Amino acid sequence: NKYYLGNLSNLGRYLQAPGDTAALLNGEDPLGLATFRMRGAGWSFARYLLDRFGTAADEWQWTQALLTDVDAAVDSRRSIGNVFSIPFDQLAADWSAMFSVEDRSDLSGAPRESLEMTSYQLRAVYDDPIIGSIASPTRAWPLSPTRRALGQPGSVRMDLFTGTAAYVTLGSDAATGPAGLRLMEAGSGADLSSSIMPYMVIVRTK
């Protein structure tokens, strides 16, 4: 509790509104809400990387490699790519997608290893009546995706800061035909410009 409850509480603040936080890129919260949400996101990203690539015996070596990498003082994103041999953007996308399936009991199968955080069962932490009341502002799993029905036309507006994510759950009570997803600029309805490079991660849970 002394060393980790604060991290989990900060992560809970981030998961309440992930799109409002430039979690992995800025040094300050763009909305001026101190840095608690960014600390929680940054801690969980580091924890995710160590869980994915390291073991209890060697994670200190991965941490040391991050701190001593030649690019560490210049561009930490490039440093992460150097150490883990996977581009930062891809790792950040997998980390964001991980929260959609982490510790869920209603999945039709186990998620791929890149979408797991093995050192914690996060939903169990936030659902705990004692720990959850401290770690989560809502006293429950704080991430609440926008919900839309498959087979029905519609749109979801996403105002995102750089380096963060928005979550949408698509569901249906019955079988539906093919579904199409398109990323467009708000207002004009045009395709995103080439200068915007989003990652769309689709996770099928049923």
Backbone as JSON, one array per atom type, in Angstrom:
{
  "sequence": "NKYYLGNLSNLGRYLQAPGDTAALLNGEDPLGLATFRMRGAGWSFARYLLDRFGTAADEWQWTQALLTDVDAAVDSRRSIGNVFSIPFDQLAADWSAMFSVEDRSDLSGAPRESLEMTSYQLRAVYDDPIIGSIASPTRAWPLSPTRRALGQPGSVRMDLFTGTAAYVTLGSDAATGPAGLRLMEAGSGADLSSSIMPYMVIVRTK",
  "N": [[0.82, -1.21, 0.0], [1.95, 1.24, 0.75], [3.82, 1.84, -1.23], [2.61, 1.37, -3.71], [-0.13, 1.89, -3.9], [-0.67, 4.56, -4.45], [0.18, 4.76, -7.12], [-1.72, 3.13, -8.38], [-4.03, 4.53, -7.78], [-3.55, 6.92, -9.2], [-3.5, 5.86, -11.78], [-6.15, 5.06, -11.95], [-7.38, 7.56, -12.09], [-6.46, 8.37, -14.58], [-7.65, 6.43, -16.3], [-10.31, 7.09, -16.11], [-10.7, 9.19, -17.86], [-9.13, 8.86, -20.42], [-8.66, 10.06, -22.93], [-8.27, 12.72, -22.4], [-5.73, 13.18, -21.6], [-2.44, 13.7, -22.41], [-0.76, 11.33, -22.18], [1.76, 9.94, -22.47], [3.55, 11.64, -23.64], [3.76, 14.41, -22.96], [5.22, 16.69, -20.55], [3.68, 17.97, -18.75], [0.3, 18.07, -17.58], [-2.04, 18.7, -20.05], [-4.48, 19.87, -19.48], [-4.12, 21.16, -17.15], [-4.45, 19.81, -14.75], [-2.77, 19.07, -12.56], [-0.37, 16.45, -12.31], [-1.2, 13.9, -11.82], [-2.76, 12.01, -13.24], [-1.11, 11.58, -15.44], [1.13, 10.54, -14.21], [0.1, 8.11, -13.31], [-0.51, 6.84, -15.75], [2.05, 6.75, -16.95], [3.47, 5.19, -15.09], [2.04, 2.74, -15.32], [2.54, 2.1, -17.98], [5.31, 1.65, -17.98], [5.31, -0.51, -16.2], [3.83, -2.34, -17.69], [5.57, -2.77, -19.9], [7.76, -3.99, -18.61], [6.52, -6.29, -17.62], [5.83, -7.52, -20.02], [8.26, -7.97, -21.4], [10.23, -8.62, -19.56], [11.38, -10.47, -16.62], [10.87, -11.38, -13.18], [13.41, -11.65, -12.25], [15.12, -10.3, -13.99], [14.15, -7.76, -14.57], [15.2, -5.45, -13.54], [17.43, -5.05, -15.08], [16.37, -4.37, -17.56], [15.2, -1.95, -16.84], [17.47, -0.49, -16.13], [18.69, -0.44, -18.64], [16.93, 1.22, -20.04], [17.34, 3.64, -18.71], [19.99, 4.21, -19.25], [20.3, 4.22, -21.95], [21.48, 5.46, -25.1], [19.84, 7.41, -26.2], [18.28, 8.27, -24.13], [18.27, 10.72, -22.7], [17.55, 12.46, -24.64], [15.4, 11.69, -26.37], [12.97, 9.95, -25.15], [11.06, 8.26, -26.21], [12.24, 7.2, -28.5], [14.3, 5.91, -27.22], [12.93, 3.88, -25.86], [12.1, 2.34, -28.04], [14.64, 1.54, -28.92], [15.53, -0.11, -26.81], [13.59, -2.14, -26.52], [13.18, -3.03, -29.05], [10.93, -2.65, -30.62], [8.81, -0.36, -32.23], [7.98, 2.69, -30.54], [5.34, 3.75, -30.91], [3.82, 1.49, -31.6], [4.08, -0.07, -29.28], [2.82, 1.62, -27.43], [0.23, 1.59, -28.47], [-0.48, -1.11, -28.07], [-0.31, -1.21, -25.28], [-2.39, 0.58, -24.61], [-4.59, -0.82, -25.69], [-4.55, -3.04, -24.07], [-5.95, -2.39, -21.72], [-8.59, -2.8, -22.37], [-9.12, -5.48, -22.22], [-7.92, -6.47, -19.98], [-7.74, -8.64, -17.26], [-10.35, -9.64, -17.52], [-13.25, -11.69, -17.12], [-15.09, -12.55, -18.91], [-14.35, -13.23, -21.47], [-14.06, -14.95, -24.61], [-11.8, -16.37, -24.99], [-8.29, -16.55, -24.08], [-6.52, -13.45, -24.03], [-4.04, -12.25, -26.38], [-0.55, -12.38, -25.53], [0.66, -9.87, -25.65], [-1.26, -8.16, -24.81], [-1.54, -8.2, -22.1], [-1.13, -7.58, -18.59], [0.88, -8.87, -16.38], [1.67, -8.68, -13.71], [-0.3, -7.63, -12.14], [-3.77, -8.04, -11.35], [-5.82, -6.04, -12.55], [-8.59, -5.33, -12.58], [-9.54, -6.75, -10.42], [-8.22, -5.43, -8.37], [-9.37, -2.83, -8.45], [-12.01, -3.48, -8.0], [-12.01, -4.41, -5.45], [-13.41, -4.06, -2.23], [-12.11, -2.52, -0.26], [-9.45, -1.68, -1.1], [-10.18, -0.76, -3.64], [-11.84, 1.39, -3.03], [-10.07, 3.33, -2.4], [-8.22, 3.38, -4.49], [-9.68, 3.83, -6.83], [-11.58, 6.43, -8.21], [-14.25, 5.93, -8.73], [-14.82, 3.69, -7.32], [-14.78, 1.26, -8.63], [-14.04, -0.57, -11.69], [-12.45, 1.79, -13.57], [-12.49, 2.48, -16.31], [-14.62, 3.35, -18.9], [-15.93, 2.5, -21.73], [-17.28, 4.04, -24.73], [-20.39, 2.96, -26.03], [-21.69, 1.25, -28.83], [-23.97, -0.1, -31.26], [-23.5, -2.88, -33.37], [-24.13, -3.07, -36.89], [-25.73, -0.86, -37.09], [-25.84, 2.37, -38.41], [-23.71, 5.08, -37.47], [-21.8, 7.48, -35.54], [-18.85, 8.29, -33.66], [-17.5, 10.82, -31.82], [-14.18, 11.76, -31.26], [-12.06, 13.48, -29.34], [-8.86, 13.8, -29.01], [-5.82, 14.0, -27.17], [-2.39, 13.98, -28.19], [-0.82, 10.83, -28.22], [-2.51, 9.26, -26.64], [-5.61, 7.48, -25.93], [-8.88, 6.44, -27.11], [-11.86, 4.64, -26.34], [-14.1, 2.27, -27.66], [-16.89, 0.2, -27.51], [-18.25, -2.23, -29.49], [-21.18, -3.95, -30.05], [-23.63, -6.64, -30.34], [-26.82, -8.22, -30.13], [-27.51, -10.23, -31.77], [-26.58, -12.08, -34.74], [-24.84, -10.2, -37.17], [-24.32, -8.56, -40.34], [-21.42, -7.76, -42.4], [-19.29, -5.2, -41.02], [-18.25, -1.82, -41.28], [-15.54, 0.34, -40.53], [-14.46, 3.65, -40.18], [-12.1, 6.24, -40.06], [-12.41, 9.65, -39.65], [-12.11, 13.2, -40.24], [-13.43, 15.4, -37.87], [-16.37, 17.29, -38.43], [-15.74, 18.06, -41.28], [-15.85, 15.53, -42.4], [-14.0, 14.34, -44.0], [-11.35, 12.08, -45.01], [-8.72, 11.31, -42.7], [-5.89, 13.45, -42.57], [-2.62, 12.93, -44.01], [-0.72, 13.61, -42.19], [-1.59, 12.85, -39.75], [-1.35, 10.06, -37.76], [-2.92, 7.63, -36.66], [-3.38, 4.75, -34.51], [-5.47, 2.02, -34.85], [-6.75, -0.36, -32.88], [-8.25, -3.41, -32.92], [-10.05, -5.52, -30.93], [-11.4, -8.59, -30.6], [-13.8, -9.92, -28.53], [-15.66, -11.9, -28.26]],
  "CA": [[0.0, 0.0, 0.0], [2.79, 2.43, 0.88], [4.58, 2.16, -2.44], [1.92, 1.12, -4.96], [-1.52, 2.33, -3.94], [-0.7, 5.85, -5.13], [0.26, 4.51, -8.56], [-3.01, 2.6, -8.83], [-4.98, 5.63, -7.69], [-3.28, 7.8, -10.33], [-3.94, 5.15, -12.98], [-7.6, 5.15, -11.97], [-7.73, 8.9, -12.59], [-6.22, 8.39, -16.02], [-8.62, 5.59, -17.01], [-11.61, 7.76, -16.12], [-10.78, 10.06, -19.04], [-7.82, 8.72, -21.07], [-8.5, 10.96, -24.06], [-7.97, 14.07, -21.93], [-4.39, 13.21, -21.04], [-1.35, 13.35, -23.31], [-0.15, 10.57, -21.1], [3.12, 9.46, -22.64], [4.34, 12.57, -24.44], [3.96, 15.73, -22.36], [5.75, 16.76, -19.2], [2.65, 18.54, -17.9], [-1.05, 17.76, -18.0], [-2.5, 19.81, -20.89], [-5.66, 20.51, -18.91], [-3.75, 21.82, -15.92], [-4.95, 19.04, -13.61], [-1.57, 18.52, -11.95], [0.21, 15.39, -13.14], [-1.54, 12.61, -11.23], [-3.2, 11.08, -14.3], [0.05, 11.26, -16.26], [1.97, 9.65, -13.42], [-0.51, 6.78, -13.33], [-0.33, 6.27, -17.08], [3.47, 6.47, -17.14], [3.83, 4.03, -14.26], [1.46, 1.51, -15.85], [3.23, 1.8, -19.23], [6.58, 1.02, -17.59], [4.99, -1.81, -15.62], [3.42, -3.18, -18.81], [6.76, -3.15, -20.66], [8.55, -4.94, -17.83], [5.77, -7.55, -17.61], [5.82, -8.12, -21.36], [9.58, -8.35, -21.88], [11.14, -9.03, -18.5], [10.99, -11.41, -15.58], [11.16, -10.84, -11.85], [14.85, -11.71, -12.01], [15.93, -9.43, -14.85], [13.52, -6.49, -14.95], [16.09, -4.34, -13.18], [18.34, -4.83, -16.19], [15.61, -3.61, -18.56], [15.06, -0.59, -16.32], [18.79, 0.14, -16.27], [18.92, -0.2, -20.07], [16.16, 2.4, -20.41], [17.94, 4.84, -18.13], [21.34, 4.45, -19.76], [20.31, 4.2, -23.42], [22.12, 6.65, -25.68], [18.83, 8.42, -26.51], [17.42, 8.47, -22.97], [18.18, 12.14, -22.32], [17.15, 13.26, -25.81], [14.08, 11.27, -26.86], [12.66, 8.72, -24.42], [10.3, 7.35, -27.07], [13.23, 6.49, -29.32], [15.02, 5.04, -26.3], [12.09, 2.7, -25.63], [12.24, 1.52, -29.24], [15.98, 0.96, -28.94], [15.69, -1.15, -25.79], [12.65, -3.26, -26.68], [13.22, -3.42, -30.47], [9.6, -2.45, -31.2], [8.57, 1.09, -32.23], [7.21, 3.23, -29.41], [3.92, 3.89, -31.24], [3.19, 0.17, -31.53], [4.01, -0.46, -27.87], [1.8, 2.45, -26.8], [-1.07, 1.1, -28.92], [-0.75, -2.37, -27.38], [-0.57, -0.86, -23.88], [-3.74, 1.14, -24.53], [-5.56, -1.89, -25.96], [-4.52, -3.96, -22.94], [-6.95, -2.05, -20.72], [-9.92, -3.25, -22.79], [-9.31, -6.91, -21.93], [-7.18, -6.83, -18.77], [-8.39, -9.28, -16.1], [-11.77, -9.87, -17.76], [-13.66, -13.08, -16.99], [-16.16, -12.84, -19.88], [-13.78, -13.37, -22.8], [-14.21, -16.28, -25.18], [-10.48, -17.0, -24.95], [-7.25, -15.73, -23.46], [-5.95, -12.44, -24.93], [-2.64, -12.48, -26.73], [0.34, -11.97, -24.45], [0.99, -8.45, -25.74], [-2.36, -7.4, -24.22], [-1.67, -8.61, -20.7], [-0.25, -7.08, -17.54], [0.9, -10.08, -15.56], [1.99, -8.45, -12.3], [-1.52, -7.22, -11.42], [-5.11, -8.25, -11.89], [-6.26, -4.68, -12.27], [-10.01, -5.25, -12.25], [-9.71, -7.24, -9.05], [-7.76, -4.37, -7.48], [-10.33, -1.73, -8.37], [-13.29, -3.98, -7.49], [-11.87, -4.75, -4.04], [-14.16, -3.05, -1.47], [-11.24, -1.65, 0.53], [-8.44, -1.06, -1.95], [-10.85, -0.04, -4.71], [-12.4, 2.65, -2.55], [-8.98, 4.3, -2.36], [-7.51, 3.44, -5.76], [-10.54, 4.25, -7.93], [-12.55, 7.47, -7.86], [-15.61, 5.4, -8.86], [-14.88, 2.45, -6.53], [-15.0, 0.16, -9.57], [-13.17, -0.43, -12.85], [-12.73, 3.19, -13.96], [-12.59, 2.69, -17.75], [-16.0, 3.19, -19.36], [-15.94, 2.76, -23.18], [-18.5, 4.39, -25.44], [-21.0, 1.74, -26.57], [-22.46, 1.37, -30.05], [-24.48, -1.38, -31.75], [-23.1, -3.29, -34.71], [-25.23, -3.12, -37.83], [-26.47, 0.4, -37.11], [-24.94, 3.48, -38.76], [-23.52, 6.07, -36.41], [-20.45, 8.0, -35.42], [-18.36, 8.61, -32.32], [-16.51, 11.89, -31.89], [-13.05, 11.55, -30.37], [-11.13, 14.6, -29.22], [-7.75, 13.16, -28.33], [-4.48, 14.55, -27.13], [-1.4, 13.1, -28.79], [-0.26, 9.79, -27.37], [-3.45, 8.62, -25.72], [-6.54, 6.58, -26.61], [-10.31, 6.43, -26.84], [-12.33, 3.26, -26.34], [-15.46, 2.07, -28.13], [-17.34, -1.19, -27.51], [-19.27, -2.54, -30.5], [-21.81, -5.2, -29.67], [-24.9, -6.98, -30.96], [-27.5, -9.35, -29.51], [-27.72, -11.25, -32.79], [-25.6, -12.03, -35.81], [-24.98, -9.07, -38.1], [-23.48, -8.65, -41.53], [-20.12, -7.07, -42.3], [-19.3, -3.85, -40.46], [-17.14, -1.0, -41.74], [-15.08, 1.39, -39.62], [-13.74, 4.68, -40.91], [-11.62, 7.38, -39.29], [-12.62, 10.87, -40.43], [-11.96, 14.47, -39.54], [-14.7, 15.92, -37.37], [-16.85, 18.46, -39.15], [-15.71, 17.93, -42.73], [-16.12, 14.16, -42.82], [-12.95, 13.88, -44.9], [-10.39, 11.15, -44.44], [-7.66, 11.96, -41.94], [-4.74, 13.87, -43.36], [-1.46, 12.04, -43.9], [0.11, 14.0, -41.05], [-2.15, 12.2, -38.55], [-1.07, 8.63, -37.89], [-3.5, 6.92, -35.52], [-3.44, 3.29, -34.47], [-6.77, 1.46, -34.47], [-6.56, -1.74, -32.43], [-9.54, -4.07, -32.8], [-9.96, -6.71, -30.1], [-12.65, -9.33, -30.57], [-13.92, -10.55, -27.21], [-16.64, -13.01, -28.3]],
  "C": [[0.86, 1.26, 0.0], [3.39, 2.83, -0.45], [3.75, 2.07, -3.72], [0.5, 1.66, -5.03], [-1.65, 3.68, -4.64], [-0.64, 5.7, -6.64], [-1.08, 4.03, -9.1], [-4.09, 3.66, -8.78], [-4.8, 6.59, -8.86], [-3.72, 7.16, -11.64], [-5.46, 5.19, -13.09], [-8.08, 6.5, -12.47], [-7.54, 8.98, -14.1], [-7.3, 7.62, -16.77], [-10.02, 6.19, -17.02], [-11.78, 8.61, -17.38], [-9.46, 10.0, -19.8], [-7.6, 9.69, -22.22], [-8.12, 12.37, -23.67], [-6.52, 14.23, -21.48], [-3.36, 12.82, -22.09], [-0.34, 12.53, -22.51], [1.34, 10.3, -21.27], [4.02, 10.44, -23.39], [4.67, 13.88, -23.74], [4.57, 15.63, -20.97], [4.74, 17.33, -18.23], [1.29, 18.17, -18.45], [-1.6, 18.93, -18.81], [-3.73, 20.52, -20.36], [-5.37, 21.18, -17.57], [-4.23, 21.12, -14.67], [-3.81, 18.33, -12.9], [-1.02, 17.43, -12.86], [-0.18, 14.0, -12.65], [-1.93, 11.6, -12.31], [-2.01, 10.66, -15.16], [1.01, 10.35, -15.52], [1.41, 8.23, -13.45], [-0.33, 6.09, -14.66], [1.13, 5.88, -17.31], [3.92, 5.26, -16.34], [3.3, 2.74, -14.87], [2.12, 1.12, -17.17], [4.57, 1.12, -18.93], [6.35, -0.37, -17.03], [4.58, -2.8, -16.72], [4.63, -3.66, -19.61], [7.58, -4.18, -19.91], [7.84, -6.29, -17.74], [5.88, -8.27, -18.95], [7.19, -8.67, -21.76], [10.49, -8.92, -20.8], [10.6, -10.13, -17.61], [11.32, -10.76, -14.24], [12.67, -10.76, -11.61], [15.63, -10.67, -12.82], [15.29, -8.09, -15.17], [14.36, -5.29, -14.55], [17.06, -4.02, -14.32], [17.66, -4.05, -17.32], [15.47, -2.15, -18.11], [16.38, 0.17, -16.47], [19.07, 0.46, -17.73], [18.15, 1.03, -20.54], [16.82, 3.68, -19.93], [19.28, 5.19, -18.74], [21.42, 4.41, -21.28], [20.83, 5.53, -23.95], [21.12, 7.76, -25.96], [17.98, 8.81, -25.3], [17.23, 9.94, -22.62], [17.66, 13.02, -23.44], [15.72, 12.95, -26.24], [13.74, 9.93, -26.22], [11.85, 7.74, -25.26], [11.24, 6.54, -27.96], [14.03, 5.52, -28.45], [14.25, 3.77, -26.03], [12.15, 1.77, -26.83], [13.59, 0.84, -29.33], [16.07, -0.25, -28.01], [14.83, -2.37, -26.09], [12.52, -3.71, -28.14], [11.85, -3.43, -31.13], [9.33, -0.96, -31.16], [7.67, 1.53, -31.08], [5.71, 3.28, -29.72], [3.18, 2.56, -31.15], [3.05, -0.31, -30.09], [2.93, 0.33, -27.14], [0.4, 2.0, -27.2], [-1.44, -0.19, -28.22], [-1.06, -2.12, -25.9], [-1.99, -0.3, -23.72], [-4.8, 0.06, -24.71], [-5.65, -2.86, -24.79], [-5.63, -3.67, -21.93], [-8.36, -2.53, -21.1], [-10.18, -4.71, -22.45], [-8.65, -7.34, -20.62], [-8.1, -7.43, -17.69], [-9.89, -9.46, -16.3], [-12.09, -11.36, -17.69], [-14.69, -13.48, -18.05], [-15.64, -12.99, -21.3], [-13.96, -14.8, -23.3], [-12.89, -17.05, -25.22], [-9.48, -16.07, -24.3], [-6.74, -14.69, -24.45], [-4.51, -12.78, -25.27], [-1.74, -11.85, -25.67], [0.67, -10.48, -24.48], [-0.11, -7.57, -25.17], [-2.59, -7.8, -22.77], [-0.7, -7.85, -19.81], [-0.22, -8.16, -16.46], [1.13, -9.83, -14.07], [0.78, -8.02, -11.47], [-2.74, -7.8, -12.12], [-5.87, -6.96, -11.58], [-7.73, -4.59, -11.9], [-10.26, -5.72, -10.82], [-9.27, -6.18, -8.04], [-8.83, -3.3, -7.32], [-11.7, -2.19, -7.85], [-13.22, -4.36, -6.02], [-12.55, -3.67, -3.19], [-13.3, -2.1, -0.67], [-10.25, -0.92, -0.35], [-9.1, -0.23, -3.04], [-11.41, 1.29, -4.29], [-11.34, 3.74, -2.48], [-8.37, 4.49, -3.74], [-8.36, 3.98, -6.9], [-11.51, 5.32, -7.49], [-13.99, 6.96, -7.92], [-15.84, 4.15, -8.04], [-15.23, 1.25, -7.39], [-14.02, 0.36, -10.72], [-13.45, 0.91, -13.51], [-12.91, 3.43, -15.46], [-14.0, 2.38, -18.23], [-16.08, 3.51, -20.85], [-17.29, 3.25, -23.67], [-19.07, 3.13, -26.09], [-21.84, 2.06, -27.8], [-22.86, -0.02, -30.52], [-23.95, -1.65, -33.14], [-24.33, -3.34, -35.62], [-26.07, -1.87, -37.89], [-25.5, 1.54, -37.44], [-24.84, 4.48, -37.61], [-22.08, 6.52, -36.37], [-20.13, 8.28, -33.96], [-17.3, 9.69, -32.47], [-15.43, 11.65, -30.85], [-12.14, 12.76, -30.41], [-9.96, 14.11, -28.37], [-6.51, 14.03, -28.29], [-3.53, 13.53, -27.74], [-0.93, 12.06, -27.77], [-1.21, 9.19, -26.37], [-4.51, 7.9, -26.55], [-7.99, 6.9, -26.25], [-10.8, 5.0, -27.03], [-13.8, 3.2, -26.76], [-15.76, 0.58, -28.1], [-18.45, -1.35, -28.53], [-19.86, -3.89, -30.17], [-23.13, -5.4, -30.37], [-25.48, -8.19, -30.25], [-27.72, -10.49, -30.49], [-26.65, -11.1, -33.87], [-25.88, -10.85, -36.74], [-24.08, -9.31, -39.31], [-22.16, -7.94, -41.33], [-20.29, -5.65, -41.76], [-18.08, -3.1, -40.98], [-16.82, 0.07, -40.72], [-14.24, 2.38, -40.41], [-13.35, 5.81, -39.97], [-11.71, 8.63, -40.15], [-12.34, 12.1, -39.58], [-13.33, 14.97, -39.11], [-15.09, 17.17, -38.15], [-16.91, 18.24, -40.64], [-16.09, 16.54, -43.2], [-15.09, 13.61, -43.78], [-12.06, 12.86, -44.2], [-9.31, 11.93, -43.69], [-6.5, 12.32, -42.84], [-3.56, 12.94, -43.1], [-0.56, 12.39, -42.73], [-0.38, 13.39, -39.74], [-2.0, 10.7, -38.72], [-1.61, 7.87, -36.68], [-3.31, 5.41, -35.63], [-4.86, 2.9, -34.08], [-6.54, -0.01, -34.13], [-7.94, -2.34, -32.21], [-9.34, -5.38, -32.04], [-11.32, -7.39, -30.07], [-12.73, -10.12, -29.27], [-14.89, -11.72, -27.19], [-16.45, -13.79, -29.57]]
}
